[in-house]
């Protein structure tokens, strides 16, 4: 979920201002416009391509998401929806120096939950609510609905259950959830663009309930999605399951990345290495950091470890992404589509349990 970059880069809110100089050039073969909602052509087909670093791979037909013009930096211009005062806030909302990561909020242990204690059911309740919210969000995904309307409904659903939408206010993020459409990899900010027939949209939900965070996401199909888009989403779902399948007591964390990367290779996709899974519980983001690509990071799974696995698979061979002027939205460099799915895994004395599963 939010800000789970490998380098754990904290993104601070920036003053709202218009661009006075052009941004780096956009991929010319991928779209005909740098206006966010008006790129409606086949992506990366190789036609009219004079850039040697763009792949001629065909990614399907869909709309490309780009920053609206004129460019506005930061998110201070986006109003945040209110949360009733009786709902407890996470520490990063009550202490300005804390951003939800263990290095900044004083957590010094390894983050494991003591199984069988009063903490475990609270963690499970937060995970269960996150799953319920995501299921509800899926019923709202329709052609013509705006992602901001989805966010409003999700916000209301969460707060009426006396929970706090964890993304809201996290390092300045202005909404209750992330909605990442088509070429947006992660951290898309809900806005007034209507969902179009053929879009894919990842909805990333995190709730804070009774002192614990629950985190899950899924990529939904909007209307009639082309075969390339459906295949990407199916492969992403399978990649998550491959990562979950190698989890268990005493298993190295690096097995997760290998399993995901192997499956992505078999299906012809690349894996984003810029965004990771993370430990979760009383803290939003903390160790263990879960890499979704092949790696040699140390560490094994122990009883009470709770973490997310949330791979982003990307069409083609270029897994790199760049950040929009808003400071959050991450798009693929060549406008290829990306899909993501996420679950929370709890390591028990008997193996691994997915606590955001139905």
N, C-alpha and C positions, 0 to 999 in steps of 0.2 A: 504494500500500500504506500501511502504518501512518503516521499523523501527517502525511499529505501535504496538510494544510490550506493554503489560499492564504496565510494569515498565518504558516504554519509554527509553529503553537502547540505548544510542547513540553508534554506532559501529564505531570506528576510524580505518582508514587504518593502517595496520600493515606491517612492513618490510617483504619482500618476503624471506622465508627461508625454507629449507627442514626439515622434522621431524627428530629428533635425538633419539626419544623414541616413543614407540608404543602408539597409541590413545586408548581410552577405547574400550573394545571388541565390535565387531559388533554382531548383532543378528544371532546366528549360524543357527537356523532353517529357517531363512528367505532367505538365499542366500548362494551360494557356493563359492563366491569370493568377496574380498573387492575391486576388480577393478571395476571402475565405470560402464563400459559398457558391462560386461560379465556375469551378473546374469540373466539367462533366464529360471527360473524355477518357478513352482507353489509356491506362497508365503504363509508362515505360515500355511502349511498344517498339521503340527504336526509330520511329518515324521522325524526320526532321531533327535528328540528334547530331549535334556537332561537339558533344562532350565525350571525351575518351573514357571518363571514369563512370559513365552510366551504363548499366547492364542492358542488353537488348531483350532480357527476359520479359515474357508477357504475364502480367499479373491480373488480368481481368478488366472488367468495366465497372467503374464506380466513381463517386464524387470525391475529390481530394479536399481535405481540410487544411486551410492555410490561415494565417493571422489576418483579421480584418484590417482594412486601411481606413483612415490613417492609423499607423501603428501606435499603440498605447503601451507604455512600459509599466509593469507591476499590476497589482490588482486592487489598489486602494480606492479605485472608482467603483468597484462592485460592492453593492450593499449586502450585508450579511443578515440572514433571517434571525429573528430573536428566538431564544430558548428560555422557557419559563425559569424563574429564579430558583424554584425549589429543586430543580434537577442538579445533582452534583456534577461539577466540572472536573475534567482531568487536570493534572498538576500544571501542564503547560498553559492552561487558561487562567490559573490563579496565581502563578509565579512567572513574571515576565522573562526570567532568565532560563526557564525550563522549556524545552521544545519537544518533550516526549521521548527523548533518547536517553538510554541509561547513563551515558557519559556526562550528561548535563543535569540529571535529576537526582543524583546521589546514590543510585543503585550500585552496589559494589559486589553483590553475589553473582552467581551464574544464572539467576533468573528462573531456576527450576521451582515448580509447584510441589509442595509436599503432598503426595498422593494420600487420599483418605482424610485430609484435613478439611476445615471449613472453607478453605480457599478453592479447592477443586470444584465443588458445585457452582461457585460463583463464576469461575472461568467458563464452565460448561454452559451456564445460563447466558452469558454474554455471547458465546459462539452460537448458541441456538437462536438467539434473537437476531444476530447478523444473518443467519441462514433464512430466517423468516422474512426479514426485510428484503433480502435479495430475491426471494420467491415473489414477494409482492411487487418489487420493481419490475420483474419480468412481465407481469400482467399489464404493465403500463406502456410497454414498448410497442408502438404502433406507428405506421406511416403518418406523418403530419404532426405527431407530438413533438414538442420541443424538449430538449434535455433539461432546460430550466424548469419546465412544468413537472418533469420527472423528479427533479431535485426538491421542488416544493412539496410534492406528495410524500416523498421519502422522508424529508425533514419532519413533516407532521406525523407520519407513522411512527417514527422513532421517539419523538418527544412525548407523544400521547402514551407511550409505554414507559415513561419516566426514565428514559435513557438519553444520553447526549450523543449527537453525531460527531464522532471523533475527528473527522477531517476539518470541521468548522473551526477556523481560527488557528489551526495548527501551522505555525510559522507564517501566519497570515492567509492561509488558504480560505477562500470566501464562501464555500458551499458545503453542503452536508455529505456529498458523495463526489466521486470522479466519474465522468462519462467520456470515454475515449472512442472516437468514431473513426473507422476506416484506417487511415495512415497514422493516426495518433496512437502511440504505443502505451503511454500511461499518463495519468494526472490531468486529463482533459477537464476543463472547467465547464460545468453546465451553462448553456447560453440559450439564445432565442432562435437558433437554427432549427427548423423542423427536420425531423428524421425523414429520410427519403427511402423509397422503395429500392432495395439493394444494398443499403447500409449494413455494416456490422457495428455493434456498439458494446463496449465493455462497461459494465456498471460495477464499481468497486465500493463496497459497503464496509464501514467500520463503526461499531457502536461502543459506547462506554456505559456499562451497567454495573452497579454495585461494586465499583472499584476495579473492574476488569474490562479490557477491550476484546471485542470479537470482530474478526476480519475475514471477509470472503468476497470473491468476485467471479463474474462469468461474462462471456461474450455472447450477446444475443443477436439473432438474425432479424432484420427488419424487412418484412415483405418477402419479395422474391429475390433472394441473393444468388448471384451466379455460382457456377460449380467451383471456380477457384476460391471464392470466399467461403463456401461451405466446407471445402476440403481443408482450408486453413484452420477454421474453427474446430473441426473434428480432430485434426492432428494436435492442436493445442490441448484439447480435452484429454487425448490419449497420452500426451507428454506429461501432463500433471499426474495421471494415474501411474505412469511408469516411474515417476519420481516417488510417489507414495509407496509403490510396491517394494522399494528397497529400504524403506524405513523400518527400524526395529531396534530393540535393545542391543546396545553395543555396536551398532552399525556406524561406519564412518559417514560423516555428513557429505563428504565428497562423492559418495555413491549416487546421491540425488542428481547432481549436475551431470554425471556421466550417463545415467539412464535417460535423462531428458535430452541431452545432446545427441546421444546415439539414435533415439527415435526421430529427432528433427532431421538428422542427416539422412536417415532411411526414407523420410517423406519429402526431402528436397527443400527444407526450410532452414533458416538461420535462427540462432537463439540470441536474444539481447543479453549482453554481459554488463550492461550499465545499471540494471535494476535487479535487486536481490529480494529474496524472502528474508524473514527476520524473526527473532524471538518476540513473543508477545504475551501479555498477561496484565499485570498492574501497570506496565510500561507499554506504550504504543509500539516503539521500535527499540530493539536491543539485541545483543548477541543471544543465540548463535545466528550469524548471517548466513543465509542459504544461497549459494551460488548455483545458477541454473545451467551453467556451461561446465565443460570439463575443467577440473582444477585439482590442485594438490594441497588444499587447505587442510589443516589438522582438525582434530576433534571428533568425538564419537557421541552417539545419542545415549543419554542416561535417563533413568526414571524421573519424570517430572518436567523434562524439557518440553516446551510448547513452542511451536514455530509455524510460520506460514511457508508454503511452497506456492509460487505464483509465476510460472514461466511465461515469458512473452515470446511467441514464435512470429517470425517475420518472413514474408515472401522473398524468395531469391537468396542471394549470397551476401548481401550487405546488411549487417545487423545494427549499424550505427544510427543514432538519433541525435536531434538537435532540439534546443528549447526555444519556444516562441517568446516574443517580447513580454508576455505576461509573467514570465519567470517560472512557469509550471509545466505547461503543455509540452510534451515530448513527442515529436513527429519523426518518422523514419526520414533519412536523408533524401531518398529517391522517391518518396511518396508511395512506396509499397505498403500494402496493408499489414497490420499486426493484430494478433489476437492474444488474449490472456485469460487464464482461469486460475483461481486461488482457493486453497483450503487451509484450515488450521489442523496441525497434527500434534497429538499429545502422546509422548512416549510413556508407556506404563510398564509395570513389572512383567507384563506378558507380551509386549510387542508395541505396536503403533495403532492409534485410534484416530480417525478423522472426525473431529468433533463439530465440524460445520457440515457434515453430510446428513442427508435425510435419514 
